[in-house]
């Protein structure tokens, strides 16, 4: 398949690769109407000039896309929630273009990360050699469509499985919390010139018509149309966030991605990789591949009208900077390769730069770089650009920058919840809002969740401080200073309290897909105190467990539990304080607070996370009962017969947390180091469901 790369994209003799030989040229101004009057404001652009430019690309370059709607049918051919070693859910969907039994179709291959909240942002792009080539996953169906480059008479084969995996990096995309959606471009329109008798073109022929008119779509237009149909399906899939779809394409498919993104404003990000002539590169430069060469080698790609500009690119009424301007103000990313001179890397950069004035008119940053950045030194604003070492290809460097760009656009880089391991059983937690303007921190300030103060975020780094005022006489204040940086989806940082510095690192808090939805079944109830191992600082007497000292170590069950109902009876003296640890992740506070206002640190609260709706505590010295139902992060608490928390979601680890692995089972802990406490009648009932995690 990829012999085409070495043959076609080397420096083909007879073409200009010398920058000094690029002649003078004048680019059409995207901010000036065809009659010469200037575009004065964003409304002028949106309501008039954008449509004017779009019509010119339709009639003179790519051809008009049919407006008649085709009814789509979809069928899930296969799916598995344990793909890629359990990291992803794989779905293979057939999308028919029409209701006829023999309607053309495209097969979508979808991978979604299991450890990411739904709906998931995705990267969408067409592939060159069949879905089975993007990954070695043996469950991917081998395409039956015509293959452009194959040694097997244009038929795909099993031996090609995973052939282009390095261009897709599916596992790394999944690990970053993104999904991947792809389809074979030949399913939409086979990439050869047969007079438009195959693919989707005939769906739109009226009686007696056998090919598109001179101002109607070619194959690039068909591929772009197919990408929009994939978007139609995405909008029906509840697991995919249709508002966060990054459309990408390499080479000829990069041209199609730009054209699709220009026409269809549903694509949130548009990415062009090495798209060259007819893509991101300026045609007027006549550097590398030219208009005449591309129309001769691939006469089926563009509208018939485009051929009249062979050898006369200066006469084209538009140029590619205007194509990219049509994507504004949505984020656009363009990238080049040093050795890919056929695609004119400088022309690709200048094309992106030429779109900058439109982006700025619409109130965005545009492209920060005004001169082409150094090799592998990306420039990222609302428009992003990089040039890397290497040839005409898609590499892990490209994917890394695309994901960094998407993180930046969707503010995913640092936003969200992070579980952090500080070693020796100490666990911290950071939660950052999507706008990166506020957040919370748990750790090193007395075990309570604290609001970030003086938060500063720059790129992949952040700084903030937290403080806690202890209710002592006189009041005592503790302050901690936190710094962190993001490295390959690991948050690495430190917390300084006084002269002490604690280093830590961790990853995103796992997504727990278990919810208290009524489908859970009760297992066998276990009496917890009967099975607790003996401990010197605790005494079990006639069914009552008492701590022997105020510094008694927490008693943990030897069994680990995932989802359960826990019943505990306890007694506290006046001013008493204790807690119940849940899975080494959360704590339910036990405290003498009879008659006091409710708080997230009061009796029956999920410590530092969820306050009871009412105070149902009994006076000190009386036996109290608490029932805790925990499924995933959904918790219900009944205190002394009063439901005080009803199926609330715990925001993250806190209190007695000792592990970052929230998706695992853990022990039940009974705290004894905060003063005298007694426990009795402690029982636990495991809950099971077909949707439970292992």
C-alpha positions in Angstrom: 0.0 0.0 0.0 2.6 2.6 1.1 5.0 2.2 -1.8 3.1 5.2 -3.1 4.8 7.3 -0.4 8.3 6.7 -1.6 7.5 6.9 -5.3 5.2 9.9 -5.4 6.2 12.1 -2.5 9.9 12.2 -3.1 11.2 15.2 -5.0 9.8 14.4 -8.4 12.1 15.7 -11.1 11.0 18.6 -13.3 9.3 20.7 -10.5 10.5 23.6 -8.5 12.0 22.9 -5.0 14.0 26.1 -4.9 12.5 28.9 -2.8 14.4 31.5 -4.7 12.6 30.5 -7.9 9.1 31.0 -6.4 7.8 33.9 -8.5 5.9 37.0 -7.3 2.3 36.4 -6.6 -0.6 38.2 -5.1 -3.1 36.4 -2.9 -6.8 37.2 -3.1 -7.8 39.0 0.1 -10.3 37.0 2.2 -11.5 40.2 3.8 -12.4 42.0 0.6 -15.6 41.2 -1.3 -15.4 40.2 -5.0 -16.4 43.8 -5.9 -13.4 45.2 -4.0 -15.2 46.6 -0.9 -13.7 45.6 2.4 -15.2 43.2 5.0 -15.7 45.5 7.9 -16.9 43.3 10.7 -17.7 39.7 11.8 -21.3 40.0 10.6 -20.1 40.9 7.1 -18.0 37.8 7.1 -20.6 35.4 8.5 -23.5 36.6 6.4 -21.9 37.5 3.1 -18.2 37.0 2.4 -17.9 33.5 3.8 -20.7 32.4 1.5 -19.1 34.2 -1.5 -15.8 32.3 -1.0 -17.6 29.0 -0.4 -19.4 29.4 -3.8 -16.1 30.0 -5.6 -14.5 26.8 -4.1 -17.7 24.9 -5.1 -17.7 26.1 -8.7 -14.0 26.4 -9.5 -12.1 23.9 -7.3 -13.9 21.0 -5.5 -17.3 21.1 -7.2 -20.7 21.5 -5.7 -21.8 18.9 -3.2 -25.3 17.6 -3.8 -27.9 19.0 -1.5 -30.4 16.2 -1.8 -30.7 14.3 1.4 -30.0 10.6 1.4 -31.7 8.5 4.1 -29.1 6.7 6.1 -29.4 3.3 7.7 -27.0 2.0 10.4 -26.4 -1.4 11.9 -23.9 -2.4 14.6 -22.0 -5.3 13.1 -19.9 -6.1 16.1 -19.0 -4.6 19.5 -16.9 -5.5 22.5 -16.2 -3.7 25.8 -12.9 -5.5 26.2 -11.0 -4.4 23.2 -7.3 -3.5 23.3 -6.7 -5.5 26.5 -9.8 -4.0 28.2 -8.8 -0.4 27.6 -11.4 0.3 25.0 -14.8 -0.5 23.7 -14.8 -1.4 20.0 -17.8 -0.9 17.8 -18.1 -1.7 14.0 -21.0 0.0 12.4 -22.2 -0.2 8.8 -23.8 3.0 7.5 -25.9 2.5 4.3 -26.4 5.4 1.9 -30.0 4.8 1.1 -32.7 2.3 1.7 -32.1 0.0 -1.3 -30.8 -3.5 -0.5 -27.8 -2.8 -2.8 -27.2 0.7 -1.5 -23.5 1.7 -1.1 -22.2 1.7 2.4 -19.3 2.6 4.6 -18.0 0.6 7.6 -17.1 2.7 10.6 -14.6 1.4 13.1 -14.9 3.0 16.5 -12.7 2.7 19.6 -13.8 4.5 22.8 -11.7 4.6 26.0 -13.3 2.6 28.8 -11.7 4.8 31.4 -13.2 8.1 30.3 -16.6 9.8 31.0 -19.3 9.5 28.4 -19.8 11.1 26.0 -16.2 10.9 24.7 -14.5 13.4 22.4 -13.1 11.7 19.2 -10.7 12.0 16.3 -12.5 11.2 13.0 -10.5 10.4 9.9 -10.6 8.2 6.8 -7.9 5.6 6.2 -6.1 4.5 3.0 -6.1 0.7 3.2 -9.1 -0.6 5.1 -10.1 -0.5 8.8 -8.1 -3.7 9.5 -4.9 -1.9 8.8 -5.2 0.8 11.5 -4.6 -1.7 14.3 -3.6 -5.4 14.6 -6.8 -6.1 16.6 -7.9 -9.5 15.0 -11.6 -8.6 15.5 -11.5 -5.8 12.9 -13.4 -6.8 9.8 -11.3 -6.9 6.6 -12.8 -4.6 3.9 -14.2 -6.1 0.7 -13.9 -2.9 -1.2 -11.6 -2.2 -4.1 -8.0 -1.4 -2.9 -5.9 1.2 -4.7 -2.4 -0.2 -3.7 -2.2 -4.0 -3.2 -0.3 -6.9 -4.5 -3.4 -9.0 -4.5 -5.4 -7.7 -7.5 -6.9 -4.7 -5.6 -8.3 -7.0 -2.9 -7.6 -6.5 0.8 -6.1 -9.4 2.7 -5.5 -10.6 6.3 -1.8 -10.1 5.9 -2.3 -6.3 5.8 -3.8 -6.3 9.4 -2.1 -3.6 11.4 -0.1 -2.4 8.4 -0.7 1.3 9.1 -1.0 1.1 12.9 1.9 3.5 13.3 -0.2 6.1 11.4 -3.1 5.8 13.9 -1.6 5.1 17.3 -4.9 3.9 18.6 -3.7 2.8 22.0 -2.0 6.1 22.7 -5.2 8.0 21.6 -7.3 5.8 24.0 -4.8 6.4 26.8 -5.2 10.1 26.4 -9.0 9.8 26.9 -10.0 10.3 23.3 -11.8 7.9 20.9 -11.0 7.1 17.3 -13.5 6.8 14.5 -12.3 5.8 11.0 -13.5 4.3 7.7 -11.9 3.2 4.5 -12.0 6.1 2.0 -12.6 3.7 -0.9 -15.9 2.7 0.7 -17.2 6.1 -0.2 -15.5 6.5 -3.6 -12.8 4.2 -4.9 -9.7 6.2 -5.8 -9.4 5.8 -9.5 -10.9 7.5 -12.6 -13.7 5.5 -14.1 -15.8 8.4 -15.1 -17.6 8.5 -11.7 -19.5 5.3 -12.2 -18.7 3.8 -8.8 -19.0 5.0 -5.2 -21.6 7.5 -4.2 -21.7 9.7 -7.3 -24.4 7.6 -9.1 -26.8 8.1 -6.1 -27.3 11.6 -7.3 -27.6 11.3 -11.1 -30.9 12.4 -12.5 -32.3 10.5 -15.5 -29.9 10.4 -18.4 -27.0 11.8 -16.4 -23.8 9.7 -16.2 -21.2 12.0 -14.6 -21.0 15.3 -12.6 -21.2 18.6 -14.4 -18.0 20.7 -14.7 -18.9 22.6 -11.5 -20.0 19.6 -9.5 -18.1 17.4 -7.1 -15.2 15.1 -7.8 -13.8 12.4 -5.6 -12.4 14.8 -2.9 -15.9 16.2 -2.6 -17.3 12.7 -2.2 -14.9 11.8 0.5 -15.8 15.1 2.3 -19.5 14.2 1.9 -18.8 10.8 3.4 -17.1 12.4 6.4 -20.3 14.5 7.0 -22.3 11.3 6.9 -20.1 9.7 9.5 -20.8 12.9 11.6 -24.5 12.2 11.1 -24.0 8.8 12.7 -21.9 10.3 15.5 -24.8 12.6 16.4 -26.9 9.5 17.2 -24.3 7.7 19.3 -24.7 8.6 22.9 -21.2 7.5 23.8 -19.6 10.0 21.5 -19.6 13.8 22.1 -20.7 15.2 18.8 -19.7 18.7 19.9 -16.1 17.6 20.3 -15.1 15.8 17.0 -11.7 16.6 15.7 -11.6 15.8 11.9 -8.2 14.9 10.6 -6.7 13.8 7.3 -3.3 13.0 5.7 -2.3 13.8 2.2 -5.2 13.6 -0.3 -7.5 12.8 2.7 -6.1 15.9 4.3 -7.5 17.9 1.3 -10.9 16.2 1.9 -10.8 17.0 5.6 -10.2 20.7 4.9 -13.0 20.7 2.4 -15.4 18.8 4.7 -14.5 21.2 7.6 -15.1 24.2 5.4 -18.6 23.0 4.4 -19.7 21.4 7.6 -19.5 23.5 10.7 -20.3 20.6 13.0 -16.6 19.6 13.0 -15.2 21.2 16.1 -11.5 21.0 15.1 -10.0 20.4 11.6 -6.5 19.0 11.1 -4.5 18.9 7.9 -1.4 16.7 7.7 0.9 17.0 4.7 -2.1 17.9 2.5 -0.1 20.0 0.0 -1.5 21.1 -3.3 -5.3 21.4 -3.2 -5.0 21.2 0.6 -3.2 23.6 2.8 -0.4 24.7 0.4 -0.8 27.9 -1.6 -1.3 27.0 -5.3 0.2 30.3 -6.5 3.6 29.4 -5.3 4.1 26.6 -7.9 6.4 24.8 -5.5 6.5 21.0 -5.6 3.3 19.6 -6.9 1.4 22.0 -9.1 -2.2 22.5 -10.2 -1.5 21.1 -13.6 0.3 18.0 -12.2 -2.4 17.1 -9.7 -5.2 17.5 -12.3 -3.3 15.3 -14.7 -2.3 12.6 -12.3 -5.7 12.6 -10.5 -8.3 13.9 -12.9 -11.1 12.6 -10.8 -10.3 14.5 -7.6 -11.5 18.0 -8.3 -14.3 19.6 -10.3 -13.9 19.6 -14.0 -13.6 23.4 -13.9 -10.4 23.2 -11.9 -8.6 21.9 -14.9 -8.9 25.3 -16.7 -6.3 26.6 -14.2 -3.6 24.1 -15.3 -0.4 26.1 -15.6 -2.4 29.3 -14.6 -2.7 29.1 -10.8 -2.6 32.9 -10.6 -6.0 33.0 -12.3 -7.8 30.9 -9.7 -10.2 33.3 -8.0 -9.3 31.8 -4.6 -6.3 30.2 -2.9 -6.0 27.7 0.0 -5.7 30.3 2.8 -9.3 31.2 1.9 -10.3 27.5 2.3 -8.9 27.5 5.8 -10.5 30.8 6.5 -13.9 29.1 5.9 -13.2 27.0 9.0 -12.9 30.1 11.2 -13.4 30.6 14.1 -13.2 26.9 14.8 -9.8 25.6 15.7 -7.5 24.6 12.7 -4.3 22.7 12.9 -1.9 22.4 9.9 1.4 20.4 9.9 4.2 19.7 7.5 7.3 17.5 7.2 10.8 18.7 6.3 11.4 16.1 3.6 8.0 16.4 2.1 8.9 19.1 -0.4 6.4 17.8 -2.9 3.7 19.1 -0.5 5.4 22.5 -0.1 5.8 22.9 3.7 6.4 26.6 3.5 3.3 27.0 1.3 1.3 25.0 3.9 2.4 27.4 6.7 1.7 30.4 4.6 -1.8 29.1 3.8 -2.5 28.8 7.5 -1.0 32.2 8.1 -3.2 33.7 5.4 -6.3 32.6 7.3 -5.1 34.4 10.4 -6.8 37.8 9.6 -10.2 36.1 9.4 -9.7 34.4 12.7 -8.7 37.7 14.3 -11.7 39.5 12.8 -13.9 36.9 14.5 -12.3 37.6 17.9 -9.8 34.7 18.2 -6.1 34.5 18.6 -5.4 33.1 15.1 -1.9 31.8 14.5 0.7 33.2 17.0 3.7 32.6 14.7 4.2 35.2 12.0 7.3 33.3 10.6 7.4 29.6 10.2 8.4 28.0 13.5 11.5 25.9 13.9 11.5 22.2 13.4 9.3 20.5 16.0 8.5 23.8 17.7 4.7 23.9 17.5 2.9 27.2 17.5 -0.6 26.9 18.9 -3.3 29.5 19.0 -6.8 29.1 17.5 -4.7 28.1 14.5 -1.9 25.7 15.2 1.1 24.7 13.1 4.2 22.5 13.3 6.8 21.1 10.9 8.6 18.0 12.0 11.6 16.0 10.8 10.9 13.2 8.4 8.9 12.3 5.3 5.3 12.4 4.0 3.7 10.4 6.7 1.7 10.4 10.0 3.9 9.9 13.1 3.6 9.7 16.8 4.9 13.3 16.9 2.0 14.5 14.8 -0.5 12.6 17.0 1.0 14.0 20.1 0.7 17.6 18.9 -2.9 17.0 17.7 -3.9 15.7 21.1 -2.1 18.5 22.8 -4.0 21.0 20.6 -7.3 19.3 21.3 -6.4 19.3 25.0 -5.7 23.0 24.7 -8.9 23.8 22.8 -11.2 21.7 25.0 -9.1 22.6 28.1 -8.7 18.9 28.9 -5.0 19.0 29.6 -5.2 19.9 33.3 -8.9 20.1 33.7 -10.6 17.3 35.6 -9.9 15.1 38.6 -6.5 13.6 39.5 -5.6 10.9 42.0 -2.1 11.4 43.3 0.2 9.0 45.0 2.5 10.6 47.6 4.0 7.3 48.8 3.7 5.5 52.2 0.0 5.2 51.9 -0.6 8.9 51.4 -3.0 10.0 48.7 -3.7 13.5 47.4 -6.4 14.7 45.0 -6.7 17.7 42.6 -9.9 18.7 40.9 -9.6 21.5 38.3 -12.6 23.2 36.6 -13.0 23.0 32.8 -12.1 26.7 32.5 -9.0 26.2 34.7 -10.0 29.2 36.9 -10.9 27.3 40.0 -10.3 24.0 41.7 -9.9 22.0 45.0 -7.1 20.1 46.6 -7.0 17.3 49.2 -3.8 16.5 51.0 -1.3 18.0 53.4 -3.8 20.4 55.1 -5.3 18.3 57.8 -7.0 15.8 55.5 -9.7 18.2 54.4 -10.7 19.3 50.9 -9.5 22.9 50.4 -10.2 25.6 47.8 -7.3 26.6 45.5 -6.1 30.1 46.0 -3.9 32.2 43.7 -4.3 29.6 41.0 -2.0 30.1 38.0 -2.1 27.9 35.0 0.4 28.2 32.1 0.5 25.5 29.4 0.8 22.2 31.1 1.9 23.6 34.5 0.0 25.0 37.5 0.6 26.6 40.9 -1.7 27.4 43.8 -1.9 27.5 47.5 -4.4 26.2 50.0 -5.0 27.0 53.7 -6.9 25.8 56.7 -7.8 27.6 59.8 -8.0 25.2 62.8 -10.7 26.1 65.4 -8.3 26.3 68.3 -7.6 28.9 70.9 -5.9 30.9 69.5 -6.9 29.8 65.9 -4.1 28.0 64.1 -3.5 28.5 60.3 -1.8 26.0 58.0 -0.8 26.9 54.5 0.5 24.7 51.7 2.0 25.6 48.3 1.5 23.3 45.4 3.3 23.1 42.0 2.7 20.6 39.2 3.3 19.9 35.6 1.6 17.6 33.1 3.9 15.0 31.4 2.3 12.4 29.1 -1.0 12.3 31.0 0.8 12.1 34.4 0.6 15.0 36.8 3.9 15.3 38.6 4.2 17.8 41.5 5.0 18.7 45.0 3.4 20.2 48.1 5.4 22.4 50.4 4.2 22.9 54.0 6.6 25.0 56.0 10.1 23.4 55.6 8.7 20.1 54.4 8.2 19.2 50.7 6.2 16.2 49.7 6.6 14.9 46.1 3.8 13.1 44.3 2.5 12.0 41.0 -0.6 10.4 39.5 -3.1 10.1 36.7 -6.7 11.0 36.0 -9.2 9.7 38.4 -10.8 6.6 36.9 -14.3 6.7 35.5 -16.7 4.5 37.4 -19.5 3.3 35.3 -21.4 1.6 38.2 -24.5 3.5 39.3 -27.2 2.9 41.8 -29.9 2.3 39.2 -32.0 -0.4 40.9 -30.3 -3.4 39.1 -28.2 -4.5 42.0 -28.8 -7.8 43.9 -27.9 -8.4 47.5 -25.5 -11.2 48.4 -24.8 -13.0 51.6 -24.5 -10.7 54.7 -21.3 -11.0 56.7 -20.8 -10.1 60.3 -17.6 -8.0 60.2 -16.5 -8.0 63.8 -16.4 -11.8 64.0 -13.7 -11.9 61.3 -11.5 -9.0 62.3 -8.0 -10.1 63.3 -6.9 -9.4 66.9 -5.2 -6.2 67.7 -3.5 -5.0 71.0 -5.1 -1.6 70.9 -8.6 -2.8 70.4 -10.8 -5.0 72.6 -13.8 -7.1 71.4 -16.0 -8.0 74.4 -19.5 -9.5 74.1 -19.9 -8.3 70.6 -18.7 -4.7 71.3 -15.4 -3.4 69.8 -13.7 -0.7 71.8 -10.4 1.1 71.2 -8.0 0.8 74.2 -6.3 4.2 73.5 -6.9 7.4 71.6 -4.1 6.4 69.2 -5.5 3.0 68.3 -4.7 2.1 64.7 -7.6 1.8 62.2 -9.1 -1.7 62.1 -9.4 -3.0 58.5 -11.3 -6.0 57.2 -9.2 -8.6 55.6 -11.8 -9.0 52.9 -12.1 -6.3 50.2 -15.4 -5.1 49.0 -16.5 -3.2 45.8 -20.3 -2.4 46.0 -22.1 -3.1 49.2 -24.5 -2.2 52.0 -22.8 -1.6 55.3 -24.6 -1.4 58.7 -22.7 0.0 61.7 -23.8 0.8 65.2 -21.5 3.0 67.2 -21.3 5.1 70.4 -19.3 8.3 71.0 -18.7 10.2 74.2 -19.2 14.0 74.4 -16.9 15.6 71.8 -16.1 12.2 70.3 -14.9 11.7 66.8 -14.3 8.7 64.6 -14.9 7.5 61.0 -15.6 4.6 58.7 -13.3 4.0 55.8 -14.8 2.9 52.5 -12.5 0.9 50.1 -9.5 3.0 51.1 -11.0 5.8 49.1 -13.6 7.6 51.1 -14.6 8.2 54.7 -18.0 8.6 56.5 -17.5 10.9 59.5 -18.7 9.9 62.9 -18.9 12.8 65.3 -20.7 14.1 68.4 -22.6 17.0 66.7 -26.1 16.6 68.2 -28.1 19.8 67.6 -25.4 21.5 65.5 -25.7 22.7 61.9 -25.0 20.1 59.2 -21.6 20.1 57.4 -19.5 18.0 55.3 -17.4 17.2 58.4 -20.3 16.3 60.6 -21.9 13.1 61.8 -22.9 10.9 58.8 -21.2 13.1 56.2 -19.0 11.8 53.4 -16.0 13.4 54.9 -15.1 16.7 53.2 -17.4 15.8 50.2 -21.1 15.5 51.0 -23.1 17.0 53.9 -26.2 15.4 55.2 -29.4 17.1 54.3 -30.5 17.1 58.0 -28.9 16.5 61.4 -30.2 13.1 62.5 -27.6 12.6 65.3 -28.4 11.4 68.8 -26.9 12.8 71.9 -23.4 11.7 73.0 -23.3 8.4 74.9 -26.2 6.8 73.0 -25.9 4.0 70.5 -26.5 5.3 67.0 -26.9 3.4 63.7 -25.7 4.2 60.2 -26.5 2.4 57.0 -24.3 3.1 54.0 -25.0 1.9 50.4 -22.1 2.4 48.1 -22.2 1.6 44.4 -19.3 3.1 42.3 -19.3 6.6 43.6 -23.1 6.7 44.3 -23.8 6.8 48.0 -26.9 6.6 50.1 -26.7 7.1 53.9 -29.4 6.5 56.5 -28.6 7.8 60.0 -30.7 6.6 62.9 -33.5 5.7 60.5 -33.4 9.0 58.6 -32.2 9.1 55.0 -29.7 11.9 55.1 -27.9 11.4 51.8 -29.8 9.9 48.8 -27.8 8.5 45.9 -25.4 11.4 45.8 -22.2 11.1 43.8 -18.9 11.4 45.7 -16.7 13.9 43.9 -13.4 12.1 44.6 -11.1 10.6 47.2 -10.7 12.2 50.6 -10.6 11.5 54.4 -9.1 8.0 55.0 -8.0 7.5 51.4 -4.9 5.3 51.1 -4.9 4.3 47.4 -5.4 6.0 44.0 -7.1 3.0 42.6 -10.8 4.0 42.9 -11.8 1.4 40.4 -10.7 -1.4 42.7 -12.3 -3.1 45.7 -11.0 -2.2 49.1 -11.4 -2.9 52.9 -13.7 -1.4 55.4 -11.9 0.6 58.1 -13.1 1.5 61.6 -11.2 4.5 63.0 -9.9 4.6 66.5 -7.2 7.3 66.7 -9.5 10.3 67.4 -10.8 9.4 70.9 -12.9 6.7 72.5 -15.4 4.9 70.3 -17.4 1.7 70.4 -18.8 -0.4 67.6 -21.3 -3.3 67.5 -23.5 -5.1 65.0 -21.3 -4.3 62.0 -22.5 -6.2 58.9 -21.8 -5.9 55.2 -23.8 -7.2 52.3 -22.1 -7.3 48.9 -24.1 -6.1 45.9 -23.7 -7.6 42.5 -24.8 -6.6 39.0 -24.1 -7.8 35.4 -22.5 -4.3 34.8 -20.1 -4.5 37.8 -16.4 -4.0 37.2 -14.2 -7.0 38.1 
